[in-house]
Amino acid sequence: MTIRKCLENDVGEIYILLNELENTTFNLKTFTTIYLDKIVNPNNHYSVCCIDNKIVGFISLNIEYKLHHHEKVCTIEELVIHPEYRNQKIGSKLLLHGFDTAKENNCEIIELTSNIRRTKAHNFYLQHGFTNDSYKFSKKL
């Protein structure tokens, strides 16, 4: 099992994982355009976990200064494990990789949002030291 930085040609496997995460089917062309733009942005840190050269997990981090923190904040944008590889500590390894990346980039805090229906994910984050101290509000436009 290895964790490495995402490459351009990983887009297809990551596309499948993100469709799984969001329970949808994104437009592949649009997804690819966004992905290729994001992986070259120095504020974004995208990594995959591979087993036998197969991508089985993905984490995306965004690191930037926030006015309301006065320091750099690391936001976990996505964390997903292929369903066949869950409960094998891959999520924990990617999360620890995220912690290390945040520390290396002098972040004050690491944070994320998680859909209200993902109760297993909520327990996973609580077990890894996160606190549930805010609400996220959204409005479709």
C-alpha positions as CSV (number, residue, x, y, z in Angstrom):
1,M,0.0,0.0,0.0
2,T,1.4,3.3,-1.0
3,I,0.3,6.9,-0.8
4,R,1.4,9.3,-3.5
5,K,0.6,12.6,-5.1
6,C,-2.1,12.5,-7.8
7,L,-1.1,12.5,-11.4
8,E,-3.0,13.8,-14.5
9,N,-3.7,10.3,-15.7
10,D,-5.4,9.3,-12.4
11,V,-8.5,11.3,-13.4
12,G,-10.5,8.3,-14.5
13,E,-10.1,6.3,-11.3
14,I,-10.7,9.4,-9.2
15,Y,-13.8,10.2,-11.2
16,I,-15.2,6.8,-10.3
17,L,-14.4,7.3,-6.6
18,L,-16.0,10.8,-6.5
19,N,-19.2,9.4,-8.3
20,E,-19.3,6.8,-5.5
21,L,-18.8,9.4,-2.8
22,E,-21.6,11.7,-4.1
23,N,-23.9,8.9,-5.3
24,T,-24.1,10.5,-8.7
25,T,-22.6,10.5,-12.2
26,F,-20.7,13.7,-13.0
27,N,-20.0,14.9,-16.5
28,L,-16.6,13.3,-17.2
29,K,-15.4,16.2,-19.5
30,T,-16.3,18.9,-16.9
31,F,-14.8,16.7,-14.1
32,T,-11.6,16.3,-16.0
33,T,-11.3,20.0,-16.7
34,I,-11.8,20.9,-13.1
35,Y,-9.4,18.1,-11.9
36,L,-6.6,19.1,-14.2
37,D,-7.0,22.7,-13.1
38,K,-7.0,21.8,-9.4
39,I,-4.0,19.5,-9.4
40,V,-1.7,22.3,-10.6
41,N,-2.9,24.8,-8.0
42,P,-0.3,25.0,-5.2
43,N,-3.0,25.4,-2.6
44,N,-4.4,22.0,-3.4
45,H,-2.8,18.7,-2.3
46,Y,-4.4,15.7,-3.9
47,S,-3.2,12.2,-2.9
48,V,-4.2,8.6,-3.7
49,C,-3.7,5.3,-1.9
50,C,-2.7,2.5,-4.2
51,I,-2.7,-1.3,-3.8
52,D,-1.1,-3.2,-6.6
53,N,-1.2,-0.1,-8.8
54,K,-4.9,0.3,-8.3
55,I,-6.2,3.5,-6.8
56,V,-8.3,2.5,-3.8
57,G,-8.6,5.8,-1.9
58,F,-8.4,9.6,-2.5
59,I,-8.0,12.6,-0.3
60,S,-8.0,16.2,-1.5
61,L,-6.8,19.1,0.7
62,N,-7.0,22.8,0.2
63,I,-4.6,24.9,2.2
64,E,-5.0,28.7,2.4
65,Y,-5.2,31.6,4.8
66,K,-8.6,32.4,6.2
67,L,-9.4,35.9,7.6
68,H,-11.4,34.4,10.5
69,H,-8.4,32.2,11.5
70,H,-5.5,34.6,10.8
71,E,-3.4,31.5,10.0
72,K,-3.4,28.8,7.3
73,V,-6.3,26.3,7.4
74,C,-6.2,22.9,5.8
75,T,-9.7,21.8,4.5
76,I,-10.3,18.2,3.6
77,E,-12.5,18.6,0.5
78,E,-12.9,15.0,-0.3
79,L,-11.9,11.7,1.3
80,V,-13.2,8.5,-0.2
81,I,-12.2,4.8,-0.2
82,H,-13.3,2.3,-2.8
83,P,-16.2,0.3,-1.3
84,E,-14.3,-3.1,-1.7
85,Y,-11.4,-1.7,0.3
86,R,-13.2,-0.1,3.3
87,N,-12.5,-1.2,6.8
88,Q,-8.8,-1.8,6.0
89,K,-7.4,1.3,7.7
90,I,-6.9,3.0,4.3
91,G,-9.0,6.0,5.3
92,S,-7.0,6.4,8.5
93,K,-3.7,6.3,6.6
94,L,-5.0,8.9,4.1
95,L,-6.2,11.0,7.0
96,L,-2.8,10.8,8.8
97,H,-1.2,11.8,5.5
98,G,-3.5,14.8,5.5
99,F,-2.5,15.7,9.1
100,D,1.2,15.5,8.1
101,T,0.6,17.6,5.0
102,A,-1.2,20.3,7.1
103,K,1.6,20.3,9.6
104,E,4.3,20.6,6.9
105,N,2.4,23.6,5.6
106,N,2.2,25.3,9.0
107,C,-1.6,25.1,9.2
108,E,-3.3,26.1,12.4
109,I,-6.2,23.7,12.0
110,I,-7.6,21.0,9.8
111,E,-11.3,20.9,9.1
112,L,-13.9,19.3,6.9
113,T,-17.6,19.1,6.3
114,S,-19.5,15.8,6.0
115,N,-23.0,15.2,4.7
116,I,-25.5,14.7,7.5
117,R,-26.4,11.3,6.2
118,R,-22.9,9.9,6.5
119,T,-23.1,8.8,10.1
120,K,-20.3,6.2,9.7
121,A,-18.0,8.9,8.4
122,H,-18.9,11.2,11.4
123,N,-17.9,8.4,13.8
124,F,-14.6,7.9,11.9
125,Y,-13.7,11.6,12.2
126,L,-14.6,11.7,15.9
127,Q,-12.4,8.7,16.5
128,H,-9.6,10.6,14.8
129,G,-9.8,13.6,17.1
130,F,-12.1,15.9,15.2
131,T,-14.9,17.7,17.1
132,N,-18.3,18.5,15.7
133,D,-18.4,22.2,16.6
134,S,-20.3,23.9,13.7
135,Y,-23.1,23.5,11.2
136,K,-22.7,23.9,7.5
137,F,-25.6,25.7,5.7
138,S,-26.1,25.6,1.9
139,K,-28.6,26.8,-0.6
140,K,-28.9,25.6,-4.1
141,L,-28.9,28.4,-6.7
